[in-house]
Amino acid sequence: MNTLFDKIWDAHVVNLIPGGPSQLYIDRHYCHEVTSPQAFAGLRERGIKVFRPEKTFCSPDHNIPTLNQDKPIQDPVSRNQVETLTKNANEFGVTLYGLGHPKNGIIHVIGPENGLTLPGYTIVCGDSHTSTHGAFGAVAFGIGTSEVEMVLASQCILQPKPKTMRINVNGKLKPFVTAKDIALYIISKMTTGGATGYFVEYAGEAIRNLSMEERMTVCNLSIEMGARGGMIAPDETTFEYVKGREFAPKGEAWDKAVSYWRTLKSDEDAVFDKEINFDAADINPRITYGTNPGMGMGIEDTIPTIDRIDEAGKISFQKSLDYMGFKAGQKLEGHPIDYVFLGSCTNGRIEDFRAFANFVKGKKKADNVTAWLVPGSWGVDKQIREEGLDKILNAAGFELRQPGCSACLAMNEDKIPAGKYAVSTSNRNFEGRQGPGSRTILAGPLVAAAAAITGKITNPANV
Amino acid sequence: MKDKFVTFSSTCIPLPMENVDTDQIIPARFLKATSRQGFGDNLFRDWRYDKDGNPIKSFVLNDPTYSGTILVAGKNFGSGSSREHAAWAVAGYGFKVVVSSFFADIFKNNALNNCVLPVVVSEKFLASLFSSIKANPKALVTVNLEEQTITNEATGEQESFDINPYKKNCLLQGYDDIDFLLSKKDDITAWENNHK
């Protein structure tokens, strides 16, 4: 009568502190350059080593440029942070896929790509989108830098056990509806804090039918409704994806692993603290209109009117619309846009590039649109070229940039200018997220492709 | 060893916005430092300064009417990115307590790891506290961690708040999680041996 989450969490508890958090063992630890330097510095101050260096993998991704990666990073502060990661990885003996390495890329893209993310694992990273790895049936969640230091020092963290929630998406999806639309739909129903305190398991026919990469998109966005993490029980889709990847078990170890992984599902009589049902048929291609991912709607819908917002939320709602330059009750379909961003740990995988390329094939990019297409890793970039997607994109007026987090959070040069509208496949539409004053409209790869072709917010089903 | 948390009273700085995300608390372009210091200068950077770096007079941190070491914020404070830099910015500015009706999980953990106490109060208490501060910016609030109580001295309203006993003890004694974990190395190795 246990949930999938309970099974994995409980199996990793080293000690239970009376009245306090669990001491949880961590199987895999990912690191990037932004949230790790103070943690390594902490080890140095204490004069201690990394306890289990073979379990930590690092990749710089947030600060790196998406052009001319072979040249030194221009911004000296960014360069210092990336170089600090290299220095720390070398000094403490942890694996680094640094700039210029064929495995470099966004940490949440390269983990699964290389078979480092496995079902049944506990996985942490100083990054809230660590929930991505839950797609494999892992307990994966983001942590702060003090907790990064705990993991480096002891391969454990202290963590209160969250409550459990199951979200079922029943039935079949309509055409032109992507995994991103499922996630944006769920978040808008739940609100941006609606799953805070919970670890979510996604289930139901529509989830079960998703590919591994689509599952990653759904789990990736769990944090945007406040959830500690999101996960999906592993199945044949999972095993098929993992099999043969570099760090995946091989031979006898593989068979043994799979027979264990098959036990990783919530029992029939498992009880969740909360259970919610959605109907896949209710989901349309979606966009956001405000400054948190919960402020979303169907692409043909209108922004809510102020009377539908509760009293305490009215100030924030109005401030948000003022920032975006929108009005309550406004319809956004047909609204002109300036930028399109395809990429990030949410939608920067090969299937996203396939979807985008197939949509724009034989069409032309709108002249008023600047499009940044940023693969999630060099592995994705290689596959794009092997499949000839780069040629389709070039013919339609698009160019590929080099991998990294890029305009998702604009820590490098890829900043959307103040006041400009960007239809973005990334994960956050917070004020200034994509550059000071930038206005982000979150969407899936097909809505982004349709916007890039028409220069306006457009339902991909109507192009 | 970190600073010990002691009972204190202070005036408050009100921020009645909901869903204040960590990108607002400290924008990504200020995350490039490799030490924990200096983030307080950029707390709420884009609400606090215009693009030329001039203070925006209407923002509460630039309003001399308000001061204190308690930040009072609308519900769901600290959502979004896991960046501990947000907690460093709040602590670096000088806040010891953040009061809200609801906090995002990761921010709450990060705050506790930096001796900033997140105090969860009811919506009613929060609304009343905002009113008290508006009526009198010098209104005092007392936070007693030992007793787990928060008191709005203007109205006499008091609420108790939750904190797990382990974390409470850490704050009161100035202990740190890593000291605890390092003392458990034998248990960790034993766990590993049982899970090969």
Interface residues (C-beta under 8 A of the other chain):
Chain A: A11 V14 N15 I17 P18 G19 G20 P21 Q23 Y25 V34 T35 P37 Q38 A41 G42 R46 I48 F51 H62 N63 D75 V77 S78 N80 Q81 T84 G126 D127 S128 T130 G142 I143 G144 T145 S146 E147 E149 M150 A153 S154 Q155 C156 I157 L158 Q159 P160 P162 T192 G193 T196 G197 I223 E224 G226 R228 N292 G294 A312 G313 I315 S316 K319 L409 A410 M411 A418 R428 F430 E431 G432 R433 P436 G437
Chain B: P16 M17 E18 N19 D21 D23 Q24 P27 A28 R29 L31 K32 A33 T34 S35 R36 D46 K51 G74 K75 N76 S79 G80 S81 S82 R83 E84 H85 A87 F102 F103 A104 D105 I106 N109 N110 N113 N114 E123 A127 N164 P165 Y166 K167 D177 I178 F180 L181 L182 K184 K185 D187 I188 W191 E192 H195
